Amino acid sequence: MVTVGIRELKQQASELIRMVRETGKEVQVTYHGQVVALLIPVKPARKKDHLKAWSRLDNLAAEIGARWPKGISAKDAVTEARR
């Protein structure tokens, strides 16, 4: 793990972020010798997860649409619920 002070982070932010992205190493950021933050790589979302989420939303929309009362807009339903 790499440790840098805030001043070094300011001066080398692009290089440090590139290193985290490319190597997966974490970077500790210190302030007066105390660790105050971590730069960590983010795991990329898998495409299948996105497809599953959209599919579930489509199914939910179809279910809501099938049960939605005729002649009532979403705006009217929200307004009524707030009263």
Backbone bond lengths (Angstrom), bond angles and torsions (degrees), N, CA, C in turn:
res aa  C-N    CA-C-N  psi(-1)  N-CA   C-N-CA  omega(-1)  CA-C   N-CA-C  phi
1 M - - - 1.440 - - 1.529 108.29 -
2 V 1.305 115.39 139.29 1.451 122.44 -179.73 1.523 108.55 -94.68
3 T 1.337 116.82 141.07 1.455 121.50 177.14 1.523 108.59 -122.14
4 V 1.334 116.35 130.80 1.463 121.28 179.03 1.526 108.96 -135.62
5 G 1.321 115.26 151.51 1.457 120.62 173.23 1.518 109.90 -82.35
6 I 1.314 115.32 167.92 1.463 120.11 -178.56 1.521 111.56 -60.25
7 R 1.331 117.66 -40.38 1.464 120.17 -179.71 1.535 110.52 -61.57
8 E 1.320 116.17 -44.02 1.470 119.90 178.27 1.533 110.49 -65.27
9 L 1.318 117.48 -37.69 1.460 120.57 177.13 1.527 110.23 -59.99
10 K 1.346 116.66 -44.97 1.460 120.30 179.04 1.525 111.32 -60.43
11 Q 1.324 116.11 -41.52 1.464 120.51 -175.69 1.523 112.85 -75.97
12 Q 1.321 117.32 -29.33 1.466 120.59 -172.59 1.525 113.09 -125.27
13 A 1.308 117.84 28.66 1.467 120.79 -175.02 1.524 112.40 -55.28
14 S 1.317 116.84 -48.29 1.473 119.55 -177.79 1.521 111.43 -60.70
15 E 1.323 116.95 -44.75 1.462 120.50 -178.90 1.525 111.08 -65.34
16 L 1.335 116.93 -41.41 1.459 120.28 -179.62 1.525 111.30 -66.09
17 I 1.313 116.78 -42.51 1.466 119.52 178.75 1.521 110.67 -65.76
18 R 1.308 117.26 -39.18 1.464 120.44 176.53 1.530 109.95 -60.76
19 M 1.339 117.05 -43.02 1.460 120.83 179.75 1.527 110.55 -62.08
20 V 1.325 117.09 -44.65 1.468 120.78 178.97 1.521 109.85 -60.53
21 R 1.329 115.82 -45.86 1.467 120.80 -178.01 1.525 111.56 -63.87
22 E 1.329 116.66 -44.36 1.464 120.21 -173.06 1.525 113.57 -83.02
23 T 1.338 118.29 -33.89 1.462 120.09 -175.32 1.517 113.63 -103.66
24 G 1.337 115.96 -20.58 1.461 119.42 -177.03 1.516 113.08 81.62
25 K 1.342 117.87 1.84 1.462 120.44 179.12 1.519 110.32 -73.70
26 E 1.327 115.52 148.15 1.453 121.19 176.34 1.526 109.57 -89.46
27 V 1.331 116.09 153.05 1.456 121.57 176.83 1.528 107.82 -123.77
28 Q 1.337 115.89 123.93 1.456 120.92 174.49 1.521 107.98 -88.81
29 V 1.317 116.24 135.38 1.457 121.64 176.74 1.523 107.49 -108.86
30 T 1.344 115.76 128.56 1.454 119.93 -177.45 1.519 111.76 -113.90
31 Y 1.326 114.05 154.34 1.461 122.50 173.98 1.525 105.82 -133.50
32 H 1.307 115.95 115.72 1.471 121.94 -175.27 1.524 110.82 52.69
33 G 1.324 115.56 42.36 1.462 121.38 175.27 1.517 115.75 82.59
34 Q 1.310 118.59 -6.34 1.468 121.40 179.81 1.526 109.77 -102.69
35 V 1.307 116.21 134.49 1.464 120.20 178.12 1.531 108.29 -69.30
36 V 1.347 115.25 125.45 1.462 120.65 -178.47 1.525 112.85 -119.52
37 A 1.337 116.88 -14.02 1.463 119.06 -178.71 1.519 109.54 -158.25
38 L 1.324 114.90 160.70 1.456 122.31 175.51 1.518 109.43 -128.20
39 L 1.318 116.30 136.19 1.466 121.05 167.52 1.517 105.07 -99.99
40 I 1.315 116.73 118.94 1.457 120.53 -178.39 1.521 109.48 -128.47
41 P 1.335 116.20 149.60 1.459 118.29 178.20 1.527 110.14 -70.60
42 V 1.308 115.17 146.30 1.459 121.31 177.09 1.523 107.49 -99.27
43 K 1.314 115.21 131.89 1.461 118.84 177.91 1.521 108.49 -72.18
44 P 1.312 117.63 128.63 1.468 118.65 178.88 1.527 110.66 -66.16
45 A 1.319 115.11 141.03 1.466 119.96 177.53 1.519 109.17 -68.39
46 R 1.302 115.17 140.83 1.457 119.04 177.67 1.516 109.48 -79.33
47 K 1.302 116.04 141.09 1.459 120.97 -177.42 1.529 111.30 -60.27
48 K 1.332 117.04 -35.60 1.462 120.31 -179.77 1.526 110.84 -60.35
49 D 1.357 116.99 -37.73 1.455 120.26 179.79 1.525 110.64 -61.73
50 H 1.333 116.66 -40.96 1.460 120.23 178.58 1.528 110.60 -64.94
51 L 1.310 116.14 -42.58 1.456 119.48 -179.44 1.520 111.52 -63.58
52 K 1.333 116.72 -39.87 1.465 120.51 178.34 1.525 110.54 -64.32
53 A 1.329 116.13 -42.92 1.462 119.67 -179.04 1.527 110.87 -62.90
54 W 1.337 117.47 -44.98 1.466 120.27 179.20 1.517 110.88 -64.41
55 S 1.308 117.44 -38.00 1.452 121.38 178.70 1.531 110.58 -63.31
56 R 1.333 116.67 -43.16 1.471 120.08 178.18 1.521 111.06 -64.15
57 L 1.340 116.69 -39.78 1.461 119.59 178.03 1.523 111.39 -65.18
58 D 1.327 117.24 -40.31 1.467 120.58 176.90 1.527 110.84 -61.43
59 N 1.327 116.71 -43.21 1.464 120.94 178.71 1.522 111.27 -63.43
60 L 1.336 116.51 -42.09 1.453 120.64 178.82 1.526 110.78 -64.09
61 A 1.328 117.39 -43.08 1.470 121.33 179.07 1.531 110.18 -61.13
62 A 1.323 116.62 -41.69 1.465 119.80 179.20 1.530 110.94 -65.05
63 E 1.320 116.81 -39.73 1.462 120.49 179.22 1.525 110.98 -66.48
64 I 1.322 116.97 -43.84 1.466 120.50 178.04 1.525 109.80 -62.78
65 G 1.330 116.32 -44.63 1.456 120.47 -179.80 1.519 112.52 -61.21
66 A 1.324 117.39 -37.03 1.458 120.96 -179.39 1.529 111.47 -68.85
67 R 1.328 117.22 -28.25 1.470 120.69 -176.55 1.529 112.86 -101.43
68 W 1.331 117.21 -4.32 1.465 120.52 -175.60 1.528 110.07 -70.39
69 P 1.324 117.51 131.70 1.467 120.44 179.70 1.528 111.47 -65.12
70 K 1.317 115.61 140.79 1.469 120.83 178.79 1.526 110.36 -66.53
71 G 1.323 116.74 142.00 1.452 122.15 173.92 1.519 115.54 81.06
72 I 1.342 118.77 4.26 1.461 120.97 179.03 1.526 108.20 -114.99
73 S 1.332 116.01 123.18 1.462 119.58 179.09 1.532 109.62 -82.77
74 A 1.290 116.04 161.64 1.471 120.59 176.81 1.527 109.85 -59.87
75 K 1.318 116.24 -39.06 1.468 120.69 179.37 1.527 110.26 -60.41
76 D 1.336 116.28 -45.56 1.455 119.82 179.74 1.525 111.28 -63.43
77 A 1.329 116.72 -39.70 1.467 120.49 -179.41 1.525 110.74 -65.19
78 V 1.324 117.33 -41.83 1.472 120.56 179.20 1.517 110.58 -66.90
79 T 1.330 116.14 -43.15 1.464 120.44 178.74 1.530 110.33 -59.30
80 E 1.306 116.53 -44.53 1.469 121.56 -179.66 1.543 110.78 -64.36
81 A 1.327 116.81 -40.06 1.457 120.95 -178.72 1.520 111.64 -66.85
82 R 1.327 116.94 -26.99 1.468 120.42 -177.96 1.527 112.69 -80.90
83 R 1.297 117.59 -13.01 1.477 120.17 -178.71 1.487 111.98 -78.19
